[in-house]
Structures are given as structure tokens and as C-alpha cells.
């Protein structure tokens, strides 16, 4: 296939591009506005490694003319492009509504006009809101509690409306917290790892007992690609490991890898509306044949080593931020 990947210079998008090029004969066009979290250096080795199968277009998903021109001739769309940081959404929610809702609408509109055979819309488990007990099924009510998760819930509904109204073959995935190489150092794992590598403390919110399900990005990419190729249009697919843990427990693992102790934690005031727990039921994607292939401790160690060995990539980002 010829895949059109929006937001492919970001964290999960760039990992997905590498996954596809390494596991198929597909051709990939990356379409990215290169905002602060999109970094062309992230894809610097992709073209030379896969000559003739990779192309990059620098443009915004909110530019319909550029979007339609670049998307023409592709078989499927994988839509990663989004504003994705909760803290930033609290201080600047308007960017999230524009990119995540208006942008998704334009991507679906362009895909419909281009006649693509599949549109995979990438979302998050945060759209379900805080889950005190049990796990969220795809049919559960959406109860987002931050401007970020609200904008993602809105984008999910926009994408699915194109399936119901126009018959556009849309699929939606909602993944748990991803971590791994090439993640912009504002999220918990890369921020804490790079802080410790620089000899700095790590800022932990509240009491540190907010629970998350940590999913290695390569396992997520395998699930996304499976849904793209084998999922049922109009369906939503949760992707998660099913091993929720308090943030404090994850931080302790990172501290151990860095040879640091609890004195390296800087306890900070909790952020507004901080969801206590996320948990999704991944039965539907498991029924397609997906299983996570990485143990958390091994994946976390590999991630730590990647940031230790690739300071050239993240140090300029932290200086710029």
C-alpha cells in the first residue's frame, strides 16, 4: 500500500513509520507541520535506509489545499497528528481544539475525496476519563476531564461520524501511555530519564499514586498496524497491556536504572483535574491476534539506554524548551 501518515515526525508516528518500512513493502508519505514535538531529525535515517519508499511533506493538516494535494494517490491514511500534552492543553486549550478537532475533520474530508480504502485515527485511553475500578470497554461512555482529552474525544466522534454518514472506512484506536525512543522530553518517562542523566531532580505530581498502564511504543505500533490491516471499519480498538501501576512505582524503576534514590524526587503540587487511574480492556485487539512483545522492565531499560546513548537528539530539544 501507499500509506499517508499525518504527524509522522512525532513520537508514536515516527516509530510507526519505522515499523511499517521494516515489516512490509509499503511506501510511506509523512505529512507533518513540524511543531515543537515534530522533529525532522527524528526521521533523518529513514530515507537512506529505505530508498524510494519514503517521502516527507512539510504542511499543516488544517491546510485543506495542501492536505488534498499531498494525500492524492494514497491507499490508506494513518492519522497521528495531534496536540498531545495535558499540561499544555490547560494553559492553551485553543490549539488543541483547532488541531485535534478541526484538523481531524479536514483529514477525514480529504480522505473521503481521495477515495482511500482505510483511515486509522489514533486516539487515547484518556477519553474515558478517570476509571476508579475495572477497565474501560470501547462502548463505554466518554468522560474526558482535560482540554486535551476532550479534544481527542471530539476528534474520535468526528472521525466515526464520517463512517456513519459517508461510509468512509474509519477505524479508531485508543492506546494507553506509550514510552520508548524518540519521545519528546516533556512526558514522564523521557523527562525523568533525561533529568536524571543531567543530574537533576524529577518532578512528581501529588502523592505519586495516579495509576497508568505503560505500553512500549513498538508493541503499540504492531497493534496499530494490525488494526489498520485487519480491523473492522467503524470499530474502536483499545490497546493496552493491562498492568496498571502507580506513577511512584514506575519512577522507582527509573531511579534504579539511573543509580539514584528517592532524594531525586521533587514532589510538586498536583495538576488541575489530574485523572487518578486509566485502564482499558484490550480484548478486541487481542481477538485480532495482538499480544505485547516486551516486558516492562526490559523495555524501560532499553528506553533508558536509548536516551543515554542519544543525547544529540534530546539535549537541543530541552535547551530549546
C-alpha angles and dihedrals in degrees: 000000000000105000125201109205119191116202090016093149091063129087106277093024094057092046089050092051090054090047094052095045091049097045104038145025092246124133118231133207114192115206113191138155091211096228117171093293095044111082125182089203087067089068097036095115097040100082097048091046093052108029115196095009102078132063132171127211119189106212144111125260087224089064100085095186094054091042095054093045094051095042096052113114097021125125101210141012126219108193114205099141109120146121102256115174118101095205092053090049090057092055097037114019096160093074090054094052091048100047100033101040107023091035093051091049090054093047090053092045091052092045091053092051091045092053096229118179097223139021117192112195114198116216140158142250088239091082089077092060125219112343110202096183136013125000134292119252121207090252094055121115116270112239107170115182105189132056088249097053091040091055090049092049088051092050091050091054092046091052093046091048088063089058093049098040104033105017092243105165097242125169124186128205125194112196131189123235110317126207135174143092123345095024114147108250097246097081120085103261100044093037093052094042094049093043090055092046087055093048094251132131124257120239111229119189124234116321093339092240099114106125126227136172108232116214123188108235095233090057089049091051091052089052093047092051091048091052091048092054103031108020125109115252113246092031130115120220124201115212119198143125096232095230106114117183137175115266088240090061091052091047090053089056091051092047090053092052089052094046090242133131138218090280086077091067116099105200108215134184114277117259120249115277094002107182111234100212142005124195131160132192106234096188093118096056091041088056087062088058103263122145127168109255101198133072112229096236093048093046091048091050091049090050092050091051091048092056091043091053098040105052088137088073104045104030094071089048093054092046090050093048 
